[in-house]
């Protein structure tokens, strides 16, 4: 099998909310590597967006370009837990529409 039964989930979060989302993700089943739990990493980044007239932005104003200091949080997740982890992210994340990336991982035994 080329693809592992794991994915990596990435989400960007305002700095002050990272630990809440990290806890929610890991309690939902992300971040398990061997005998370790709550495994994750984060990188500081700048997020940009323009909320339209229908948006209710957590940060910024409608119809204005916003630049926000964020952290990109990432954790490995078993495929069977992806839906539960994404639901936990949405419940704990302050944004109306969090940007969640799900990347399939390749099984290293294929090489």
C-alpha positions, 0 to 999 in steps of 0.5 A, spaced: 500 500 500 502 506 497 498 511 502 498 510 509 492 510 513 494 517 516 493 524 514 497 530 516 491 536 518 494 543 518 490 549 520 491 556 521 489 559 528 490 566 531 496 566 536 491 567 542 487 561 540 492 555 538 492 552 545 485 551 545 485 548 538 491 544 539 487 540 545 481 540 541 484 536 536 488 532 540 482 530 544 479 528 538 484 523 536 490 527 532 497 527 534 498 520 536 505 517 534 507 510 537 507 511 544 506 518 544 500 523 544 499 530 543 504 530 538 504 537 534 508 542 531 506 550 529 509 555 525 508 562 526 505 565 519 501 571 516 494 570 514 490 574 509 483 575 508 477 580 506 471 578 509 465 580 504 458 583 506 455 576 509 461 575 513 461 575 521 469 576 522 472 574 528 478 579 526 478 585 522 472 589 518 468 587 512 470 588 505 477 590 508 484 586 507 486 584 513 493 581 515 493 577 521 499 574 525 497 566 526 500 559 527 499 554 522 498 548 527 499 541 524 498 534 527 498 527 524 491 523 524 489 516 523 484 516 517 478 514 521 479 520 526 479 525 521 471 527 521 471 527 528 478 532 529 475 537 523 469 537 527 473 539 534 477 544 530 471 547 528 468 547 535 474 550 538 476 555 532 474 562 533 474 563 525 467 563 522 471 559 516 477 556 519 482 553 513 483 546 514 488 542 510 488 534 510 494 531 506 494 524 505 501 521 507 505 515 504 507 509 507 515 509 508 515 502 507 514 503 500 521 505 499 
